[in-house]
Amino acid sequence: MKNNQPQFNIKDQVLKNIKSGQIKMKSKYHFILSALLLIVGFILAFLLTLFLLSFVVFTLQAKGLHLLPSFGIYGYKALFFSLPWLVIIAAIIFFIILEKLAKKFKFFYRHSLLVTFTVIAISVVAGAIIILNTSMHNEFCTSAEKETLPFMGTLYRGYSETPKNIVTGKVTDIKPHKLDLTTKKGDILLINIMPTTKMPPERQIIINDIIMIVGKRTNGHINAIGIRKIDPRINPIFQSGCLIKQ
Amino acid sequence: MVSNTQNLTDEDIVLLVIDGDIDSFGVLVERYQAKLLRYARKLLFNDSDAEDIIQEIFIKTYQNINSFDAAKKFSPWIYRIAHNEIINKSKRRKFDALPFFDADTLWPHPVSAESPTDDIDQKLIKEMLDQCLEKLAPKYREPMILYYLEELSYKEIADILHIPTSTVGIRIKRGKEKLQKECKTKTEYEK
């Protein structure tokens, strides 16, 4: 009898609460809306992650930072300190949010974290590559420079500055162990080529070449740690502040 | 109306409840109360907490009944609600909470599909579960209870716990090994 008492009480108590209106069934629309919000949240997190990832790559390309590893340890160090760390951290956070939301879907929770991570990572990278092959970032960047881009303008302008010890410009004069470099702003800098300067693999630099110099700038002089030639067809970073797709 | 529902499947009864037949919900309560109470007692190790939570489980079930897909089985669905309520209760008690990071779900495990255990093995494991369950870590306890005591399949357990099916297999395998070890140690200690 003792075992039967809870059965009687729980069933009757629950039915009593339902019939009195204390407990109500949630409507079907509540669950439809919840499901829609989940899907929208997932899509938003996905789009934000791939936007941020593509922005990081765009920034690296636009400032020529992807060339820095060719300058050796100094280049790696300069690259490390030039990376848009806040954007990278934000991208990682949104990726984690994306993983968490994905686990609400049967396809994802039925598979291991490694599988879901791989599927999502491949999708994000593929999406970022697609975006980078469009002119979206260029257009946003150009609008940001003109201050006509709401919200995201700050993001583009915030990362528009080139790192201090990296200069890009056009060779306007060549002297023994020295170069004159004219930057996009019109500044003329004197580049000292030292015995330890890492020269481009092609060696010969000619007038009108677009080059990147890594070295400390002091009063219009730079002792070049490394020099790299830039092919404007591949990296048209000198022509404007933003990368332009040809 | 209630006597007519005794022969209906759980899924059919749910449809009646959704249509407004509240008394039919009582049939579901009768069918699942004992099972869920046993499940809750095994996980919470406290009869009072287990009885409290049963009512909350049925309340939640009724409140969310419109989210149930009648094309699927009702049993894993209500166990999922029970699992969530028990987890919340465990967290509030700061007792035996599941780990934040679950290494078992990190990569796929090449565990073979569930194989039927023979009657003797099944009986032995049930006895060991009764004696030594509290010795098992929470992440093994639940799949073991659902598989051996509630007799659910790996897929159903995966849907309840929201973990990969292969992880269910590996947890049951390891849970069984640990249970045999713990029970053997306990028996030797008692001697």
Interface residues (C-beta under 8 A of the other chain):
Chain A: P6 Q7 I10 K11 Q13 V14 L15 N17 I18 K19 I23 K24 M25 K26 S27 K28 H30 F31 K103 K106 Y109 R110 H111 S112 L113 L114 V115
Chain B: I18 I22 D23 F25 G26 V29 E30 Q33 A34 L37 E51 I54 Q55 F58 I59 Y62 Q63 N64 I65 N66 S67 T105 L106 W107 P108 H109 A158 D159 H162 I163 P164 T165 S166 T167
